[in-house]
Amino acid sequence: MTKPVVAIIGRQNVGKSTLLNRLAGRRIAIVEDLPGTTRDRIFATVDWQGVEFNLIDTGGLETKPETGISRGVNEQIEMAISEADIVIFLLDVRDGVTPVDQDIAGMLRKAGKPVLLAVNKADNNKLEAEAVAFYELGMGEPLPISAHHGRGTAELLDKIVALLPGAPPVESEPEMLKLAIVGRPNVGKSALLNALLGKERAIVSATPGTTRDALDTLLDFQGQSMLLIDTAGIRRRGQISRGVEQYSVIRALQAIERCDVALLVIDASEPLTAQDAHIGGYIHQMAKGLVLVVNKWDLVTNKNMSEWNKGIKSQLKFAPYAPAVYVSAKTGEGVDEVVPQAFQVYQERLKRLPTATVNSVIQKAIASHSLARRGGKQLKIKYVTQAEVNPPTFVFFVNDPKLVHFSFQRFLENKLRESFGFTGTPLRLVFKAREAS
């Protein structure tokens, strides 16, 4: 991943999701006062003093897991520890050092990664003083914090930034469509990969990715080159091992961060899950192109695609722009539509519009729209320009960015899509202050 990874590790209900929300500066993870709320890792990109890193929240670690879900959470955490550059070991000052904390400390010592000991829920001076008890773990100085109130979190961020490794050399990526296959376990990612590498598609080369646990395949599709990134590692036909695919959110994030367009594989034989939505959220948050690949279509009796599209959009409200392709990797049905759809989304991401054309559409849109007013000041849009492509980025010069409400941003985005398309890709809208001359 181009950004360093910091993983938050700890037993259940010590406040990991609350800490992620605090450090990210906005509410991302579901925070609930019940043990075991966070089952999947959730991530955020954090910027502190000009240094960016990816922060990973984890489910609560159970050193003696008795259920399949608990075992799965532990496997995810072990992957997080192995792939993180820094680990935040989060504890609860009110509970003191527990046997589970001792076991986790032992795991972290064996991993040999830099560890920051953060003692949470130190909401006042008295509780803060009790953090000294955690020296018992033998893992350095305990840092008392309150994720809920923000006490000590700036100091924690300072320590994270000080421990982060230096930036690695930037690896140049080829100028072509980079396509990632992502999804939760057992939805058919490997089967889709095999189908895409099948008839009438020539594999030009297969080279192990540098510093990555995946293989990139350079693929020629109807005379156009593309780079296929597989989260599980690309293997030729017949070399896919049987059994449930191993899944790592961090590796999925690596693939998503590198790609232009992500193929989110969904299992049509079962309802859309929260984890499907989480992965889609990662793609949207990173502003990557998105194609929903609804696999195992051969197992579905109701093949009304209009109904399916409506149902999927209702559950992925953050990405109404994403097209869906219905396929069976097993039988080959619909597979030929996947790459052409991805190329179409890629072309939409590269679309650049003249400033005059954009301004004409926006000015017509706001002419019949009531603009926000606060006190004696009313929002005014001076002009708009497209600053970047891949993803398409529009800069709005306004008299006061604070007057731009989220609902108005959505209105402007919808107007841009109505006029110019941008199928399959998020849009970035940036609002900058420009006073009247």
C-alpha positions as CSV (number, residue, x, y, z in Angstrom):
1,M,0.0,0.0,0.0
2,T,1.3,3.4,-0.8
3,K,0.4,4.6,2.7
4,P,1.7,3.0,6.0
5,V,-0.8,0.9,7.9
6,V,-1.6,1.3,11.6
7,A,-3.8,-1.4,13.2
8,I,-5.8,-0.9,16.4
9,I,-5.7,-4.2,18.4
10,G,-7.4,-5.1,21.7
11,R,-10.1,-7.2,23.3
12,Q,-13.8,-6.6,23.0
13,N,-15.4,-3.3,24.1
14,V,-12.3,-1.3,24.9
15,G,-13.3,1.4,22.4
16,K,-11.4,0.6,19.2
17,S,-14.2,1.9,16.9
18,T,-14.5,5.1,19.0
19,L,-10.8,5.7,18.7
20,L,-10.8,5.2,14.9
21,N,-13.6,7.7,14.6
22,R,-11.7,10.2,16.8
23,L,-8.4,9.9,14.9
24,A,-10.2,10.0,11.6
25,G,-12.0,13.2,12.6
26,R,-15.4,11.9,11.6
27,R,-17.9,9.1,12.5
28,I,-17.1,6.0,10.4
29,A,-17.2,2.9,12.4
30,I,-20.4,1.7,14.1
31,V,-20.1,2.5,17.8
32,E,-22.3,0.6,20.2
33,D,-22.0,-0.2,23.8
34,L,-22.2,-3.9,23.3
35,P,-19.2,-6.4,23.0
36,G,-18.6,-7.7,19.6
37,T,-20.2,-4.9,17.6
38,T,-17.3,-4.6,15.1
39,R,-17.0,-7.9,13.2
40,D,-15.1,-6.6,10.1
41,R,-12.1,-4.4,10.0
42,I,-13.0,-0.9,9.0
43,F,-10.4,1.6,7.8
44,A,-9.9,5.3,7.5
45,T,-7.1,7.5,6.0
46,V,-5.7,9.8,8.6
47,D,-3.7,13.0,7.9
48,W,-1.7,14.3,10.8
49,Q,0.9,17.1,10.4
50,G,1.0,16.4,6.7
51,V,1.7,12.7,7.1
52,E,-1.0,10.3,5.8
53,F,-1.5,6.7,7.0
54,N,-4.3,4.1,6.8
55,L,-5.8,3.2,10.2
56,I,-7.4,-0.2,10.6
57,D,-10.0,-1.0,13.2
58,T,-10.4,-4.6,14.2
59,G,-12.9,-6.9,15.9
60,G,-12.3,-7.7,19.5
61,L,-9.6,-10.3,20.0
62,E,-10.5,-13.5,21.8
63,T,-7.5,-15.6,22.8
64,K,-9.7,-18.7,23.2
65,P,-12.3,-18.3,20.6
66,E,-15.2,-20.8,20.7
67,T,-17.3,-19.8,17.8
68,G,-16.6,-19.7,14.0
69,I,-17.2,-16.0,14.0
70,S,-14.7,-15.4,16.8
71,R,-12.1,-17.6,15.0
72,G,-12.7,-15.6,11.8
73,V,-12.1,-12.3,13.7
74,N,-8.9,-13.6,15.2
75,E,-7.6,-14.7,11.8
76,Q,-8.3,-11.2,10.5
77,I,-6.5,-9.6,13.5
78,E,-3.5,-11.9,13.0
79,M,-3.3,-10.7,9.3
80,A,-3.7,-7.1,10.5
81,I,-0.7,-7.5,12.9
82,S,1.4,-9.2,10.3
83,E,0.8,-6.5,7.7
84,A,0.7,-3.4,10.0
85,D,3.7,-1.0,10.3
86,I,2.5,0.0,13.8
87,V,0.1,-1.6,16.3
88,I,-2.0,0.4,18.8
89,F,-2.7,-1.9,21.7
90,L,-5.8,-0.4,23.2
91,L,-6.8,-1.2,26.8
92,D,-9.5,-0.1,29.3
93,V,-8.2,1.8,32.3
94,R,-11.3,0.9,34.3
95,D,-10.7,-2.9,34.0
96,G,-7.0,-2.8,34.8
97,V,-4.7,-5.5,33.3
98,T,-6.8,-8.6,32.4
99,P,-5.6,-12.1,31.6
100,V,-6.8,-11.5,28.0
101,D,-4.6,-8.4,27.8
102,Q,-1.6,-10.4,29.0
103,D,-2.2,-13.0,26.3
104,I,-2.5,-10.3,23.6
105,A,0.7,-8.7,24.8
106,G,2.4,-12.0,24.4
107,M,1.1,-12.3,20.8
108,L,2.4,-8.8,20.0
109,R,5.8,-9.4,21.5
110,K,6.2,-12.4,19.2
111,A,5.1,-10.3,16.2
112,G,8.0,-7.9,16.7
113,K,6.1,-4.9,15.5
114,P,6.3,-1.4,17.0
115,V,3.5,-1.2,19.6
116,L,1.9,1.9,21.2
117,L,0.2,1.1,24.5
118,A,-3.0,3.3,24.6
119,V,-5.0,3.1,27.8
120,N,-8.5,4.2,26.9
121,K,-11.4,5.7,29.0
122,A,-9.1,7.8,31.1
123,D,-11.8,10.5,31.1
124,N,-10.4,12.5,34.1
125,N,-7.2,13.1,36.1
126,K,-7.9,10.3,38.6
127,L,-8.4,7.7,35.9
128,E,-5.4,9.0,34.0
129,A,-3.2,8.4,37.0
130,E,-4.3,4.8,37.1
131,A,-2.8,4.1,33.7
132,V,0.6,3.5,35.3
133,A,-0.7,0.0,36.3
134,F,-0.2,-1.0,32.6
135,Y,3.6,-0.9,32.9
136,E,3.0,-4.4,34.2
137,L,2.6,-5.6,30.5
138,G,6.3,-4.7,29.9
139,M,5.5,-3.0,26.6
140,G,6.7,0.5,27.3
141,E,5.1,3.6,28.5
142,P,1.2,3.5,28.8
143,L,-0.4,6.5,27.1
144,P,-3.7,7.5,28.9
145,I,-6.3,8.6,26.4
146,S,-10.1,9.2,26.2
147,A,-11.2,8.4,22.7
148,H,-14.7,9.6,23.6
149,H,-13.6,13.0,24.9
150,G,-10.4,13.4,22.8
151,R,-8.0,13.5,25.8
152,G,-4.5,12.4,24.8
153,T,-5.3,11.6,21.2
154,A,-3.1,14.4,19.7
155,E,-0.2,13.0,21.7
156,L,-1.0,9.5,20.4
157,L,-1.0,10.8,16.8
158,D,2.3,12.5,17.4
159,K,3.8,9.1,18.6
160,I,2.3,7.3,15.5
161,V,3.9,9.8,13.1
162,A,7.2,9.6,14.9
163,L,7.3,5.8,14.5
164,L,6.1,5.5,10.9
165,P,8.7,4.2,8.4
166,G,10.1,6.6,5.8
167,A,8.2,6.8,2.5
168,P,9.2,4.0,0.2
169,P,10.3,4.7,-3.4
170,V,7.2,5.4,-5.5
171,E,6.7,2.5,-7.9
172,S,5.5,3.6,-11.4
173,E,2.3,2.0,-12.6
174,P,1.7,1.5,-16.3
175,E,-0.6,3.9,-18.1
176,M,-3.5,1.6,-18.7
177,L,-6.6,0.4,-17.0
178,K,-5.8,-1.2,-13.7
179,L,-8.7,-3.5,-12.7
180,A,-9.0,-5.1,-9.2
181,I,-11.2,-8.1,-8.3
182,V,-12.4,-7.7,-4.7
183,G,-15.1,-9.2,-2.5
184,R,-15.7,-11.2,0.6
185,P,-14.9,-14.9,0.8
186,N,-16.5,-17.6,-1.3
187,V,-18.3,-15.2,-3.7
188,G,-16.4,-16.6,-6.7
189,K,-13.5,-14.1,-7.2
190,S,-11.1,-16.9,-8.3
191,A,-13.8,-18.4,-10.6
192,L,-14.4,-15.0,-12.2
193,L,-10.6,-14.5,-12.6
194,N,-10.4,-17.9,-14.4
195,A,-13.3,-17.0,-16.6
196,L,-11.8,-13.6,-17.5
197,L,-8.5,-15.3,-18.4
198,G,-10.3,-17.9,-20.6
199,K,-11.1,-18.1,-24.3
200,E,-10.1,-15.4,-26.7
201,R,-8.1,-13.5,-24.1
202,A,-4.3,-13.7,-24.3
203,I,-2.2,-13.5,-21.2
204,V,0.8,-11.3,-22.2
205,S,2.7,-11.7,-19.0
206,A,2.3,-12.7,-15.4
207,T,4.8,-11.0,-13.0
208,P,4.8,-11.2,-9.2
209,G,4.0,-7.8,-7.8
210,T,6.9,-6.0,-6.2
211,T,6.4,-5.9,-2.4
212,R,2.9,-7.2,-2.8
213,D,1.3,-10.5,-1.9
214,A,-0.4,-10.8,-5.3
215,L,0.3,-11.4,-8.9
216,D,-0.5,-8.8,-11.6
217,T,-1.5,-10.1,-15.0
218,L,-1.1,-8.0,-18.1
219,L,-4.1,-8.8,-20.2
220,D,-4.8,-8.0,-23.9
221,F,-8.5,-7.6,-24.4
222,Q,-9.6,-6.9,-28.0
223,G,-6.4,-5.0,-28.7
224,Q,-6.5,-3.0,-25.4
225,S,-4.0,-3.7,-22.6
226,M,-5.1,-3.8,-19.0
227,L,-3.6,-4.8,-15.7
228,L,-5.6,-7.3,-13.7
229,I,-5.0,-7.2,-9.9
230,D,-6.3,-10.1,-7.9
231,T,-6.5,-9.8,-4.1
232,A,-5.8,-13.5,-3.7
233,G,-2.9,-13.8,-6.1
234,I,-3.6,-14.6,-9.8
235,R,-3.1,-18.3,-10.7
236,R,-3.6,-20.0,-14.0
237,R,-6.4,-22.5,-14.7
238,G,-6.0,-25.7,-12.7
239,Q,-3.7,-24.1,-10.1
240,I,-6.5,-22.7,-7.8
241,S,-6.4,-24.7,-4.6
242,R,-9.7,-26.0,-3.3
243,G,-11.4,-24.7,-0.1
244,V,-12.6,-21.4,1.1
245,E,-10.5,-18.4,-0.1
246,Q,-8.3,-16.7,2.5
247,Y,-9.5,-13.1,2.8
248,S,-7.6,-10.1,4.0
249,V,-9.1,-6.6,4.1
250,I,-5.7,-5.0,4.1
251,R,-4.8,-6.8,0.9
252,A,-8.1,-5.8,-0.6
253,L,-7.3,-2.2,0.3
254,Q,-3.9,-2.5,-1.3
255,A,-5.6,-3.7,-4.5
256,I,-8.3,-1.0,-4.4
257,E,-5.8,1.8,-3.7
258,R,-3.7,0.8,-6.8
259,C,-6.6,0.2,-9.2
260,D,-8.6,2.6,-11.5
261,V,-11.8,0.4,-11.4
262,A,-12.8,-2.3,-8.9
263,L,-14.9,-5.3,-9.7
264,L,-16.9,-5.9,-6.5
265,V,-18.0,-9.5,-6.7
266,I,-21.4,-10.3,-5.0
267,D,-23.0,-13.7,-4.5
268,A,-26.5,-13.7,-6.1
269,S,-27.5,-16.8,-4.2
270,E,-27.7,-15.0,-0.9
271,P,-28.7,-11.6,0.4
272,L,-26.2,-8.7,0.1
273,T,-24.2,-8.6,3.4
274,A,-22.8,-5.8,5.5
275,Q,-19.3,-6.9,4.5
276,D,-20.2,-6.4,0.8
277,A,-21.3,-2.9,1.7
278,H,-18.1,-2.3,3.7
279,I,-15.9,-3.2,0.7
280,G,-18.1,-1.1,-1.6
281,G,-17.6,1.7,0.9
282,Y,-13.8,1.4,0.7
283,I,-14.0,1.7,-3.1
284,H,-16.2,4.8,-2.9
285,Q,-14.1,6.4,-0.2
286,M,-11.0,6.0,-2.3
287,A,-12.9,7.5,-5.3
288,K,-12.3,4.5,-7.5
289,G,-14.5,3.3,-10.4
290,L,-16.9,0.6,-9.3
291,V,-18.6,-2.2,-11.3
292,L,-20.9,-4.6,-9.3
293,V,-20.4,-8.2,-10.6
294,V,-23.4,-10.2,-9.4
295,N,-22.0,-13.8,-9.6
296,K,-23.7,-17.2,-9.4
297,W,-26.6,-15.9,-11.6
298,D,-27.2,-19.5,-12.7
299,L,-28.6,-20.2,-9.2
300,V,-31.2,-17.5,-9.4
301,T,-34.8,-18.2,-10.4
302,N,-36.0,-14.6,-10.4
303,K,-33.9,-13.0,-13.1
304,N,-35.7,-9.7,-13.3
305,M,-32.6,-7.4,-13.5
306,S,-34.6,-4.3,-13.0
307,E,-35.8,-5.5,-9.6
308,W,-32.3,-6.7,-8.7
309,N,-30.8,-3.3,-9.7
310,K,-33.3,-1.5,-7.5
311,G,-32.7,-3.8,-4.6
312,I,-28.9,-3.5,-4.8
313,K,-29.1,0.3,-5.1
314,S,-31.3,0.5,-2.0
315,Q,-28.5,-1.3,0.0
316,L,-25.6,0.5,-1.6
317,K,-27.1,4.0,-1.3
318,F,-23.6,5.7,-1.4
319,A,-22.9,4.4,-4.9
320,P,-26.1,4.8,-7.1
321,Y,-23.8,5.5,-10.0
322,A,-22.4,1.9,-10.1
323,P,-23.5,-0.4,-12.9
324,A,-24.3,-4.0,-12.3
325,V,-23.3,-7.0,-14.5
326,Y,-25.0,-10.3,-13.9
327,V,-22.8,-13.3,-14.5
328,S,-22.1,-17.0,-13.8
329,A,-18.4,-17.6,-13.7
330,K,-19.2,-21.3,-13.6
331,T,-21.2,-21.4,-16.9
332,G,-19.7,-18.3,-18.5
333,E,-23.0,-16.5,-18.8
334,G,-22.5,-12.7,-18.9
335,V,-18.7,-12.9,-18.3
336,D,-18.1,-11.2,-21.7
337,E,-19.8,-8.1,-20.4
338,V,-17.5,-7.5,-17.4
339,V,-14.4,-6.1,-19.0
340,P,-16.2,-3.9,-21.6
341,Q,-18.2,-2.4,-18.7
342,A,-15.0,-1.8,-16.8
343,F,-13.5,-0.1,-19.8
344,Q,-16.5,2.1,-20.2
345,V,-16.2,3.2,-16.5
346,Y,-12.5,3.9,-17.1
347,Q,-13.3,6.1,-20.0
348,E,-15.8,8.0,-17.9
349,R,-13.1,8.6,-15.3
350,L,-10.9,10.1,-18.0
351,K,-13.6,12.4,-19.3
352,R,-12.5,16.1,-19.2
353,L,-15.0,18.9,-19.8
354,P,-14.5,22.5,-21.0
355,T,-14.9,25.1,-18.2
356,A,-17.5,27.0,-20.2
357,T,-19.6,23.9,-20.7
358,V,-19.5,23.0,-17.0
359,N,-20.4,26.5,-15.9
360,S,-23.3,26.7,-18.3
361,V,-24.9,23.5,-16.7
362,I,-24.2,24.6,-13.1
363,Q,-25.5,28.2,-13.6
364,K,-28.7,26.9,-15.2
365,A,-29.1,24.4,-12.3
366,I,-28.8,27.0,-9.5
367,A,-30.9,29.6,-11.3
368,S,-34.0,27.7,-10.2
369,H,-32.6,26.6,-6.9
370,S,-32.8,28.4,-3.6
371,L,-29.3,28.9,-2.4
372,A,-28.3,28.7,1.3
373,R,-28.3,31.8,3.4
374,R,-26.8,32.3,6.9
375,G,-27.3,35.6,8.6
376,G,-27.0,38.3,6.0
377,K,-24.8,36.2,3.6
378,Q,-26.1,34.1,0.8
379,L,-24.1,31.4,-1.0
380,K,-22.8,32.5,-4.4
381,I,-21.0,30.3,-6.9
382,K,-18.5,32.3,-8.9
383,Y,-17.5,29.7,-11.4
384,V,-16.6,26.0,-11.7
385,T,-13.8,24.2,-13.4
386,Q,-12.8,20.5,-13.8
387,A,-9.3,20.3,-12.1
388,E,-8.5,16.6,-12.6
389,V,-9.6,13.3,-14.1
390,N,-9.4,9.7,-12.7
391,P,-11.3,10.6,-10.6
392,P,-13.2,13.5,-12.1
393,T,-12.6,16.4,-9.7
394,F,-14.6,19.7,-9.9
395,V,-13.5,22.9,-8.1
396,F,-16.3,25.3,-7.2
397,F,-15.2,28.8,-6.4
398,V,-17.7,30.3,-3.9
399,N,-18.0,33.2,-1.6
400,D,-18.1,31.1,1.5
401,P,-17.5,27.3,1.5
402,K,-19.2,27.0,5.0
403,L,-22.6,27.8,3.3
404,V,-22.3,24.6,1.1
405,H,-24.6,21.9,2.7
406,F,-24.1,18.2,2.0
407,S,-27.6,18.1,0.3
408,F,-26.6,20.9,-2.0
409,Q,-23.3,19.1,-2.9
410,R,-25.5,16.0,-3.8
411,F,-27.8,18.3,-5.9
412,L,-24.8,19.6,-7.9
413,E,-23.4,16.1,-8.4
414,N,-26.7,14.9,-9.7
415,K,-26.8,17.8,-12.2
416,L,-23.3,17.0,-13.4
417,R,-24.3,13.3,-13.9
418,E,-27.5,14.2,-15.6
419,S,-25.6,16.3,-18.2
420,F,-22.3,14.4,-18.6
421,G,-22.8,10.8,-17.4
422,F,-19.9,9.7,-15.3
423,T,-21.3,6.2,-15.0
424,G,-19.5,4.0,-12.5
425,T,-17.2,6.6,-10.9
426,P,-17.5,8.8,-7.8
427,L,-17.1,12.6,-8.4
428,R,-15.0,14.8,-6.2
429,L,-16.4,18.2,-5.5
430,V,-14.1,20.8,-3.9
431,F,-15.3,24.2,-2.7
432,K,-12.9,27.0,-2.4
433,A,-13.4,30.6,-1.2
434,R,-13.2,33.4,-3.7
435,E,-14.3,36.8,-2.7
436,A,-16.0,39.1,-5.3
437,S,-13.6,41.4,-7.0
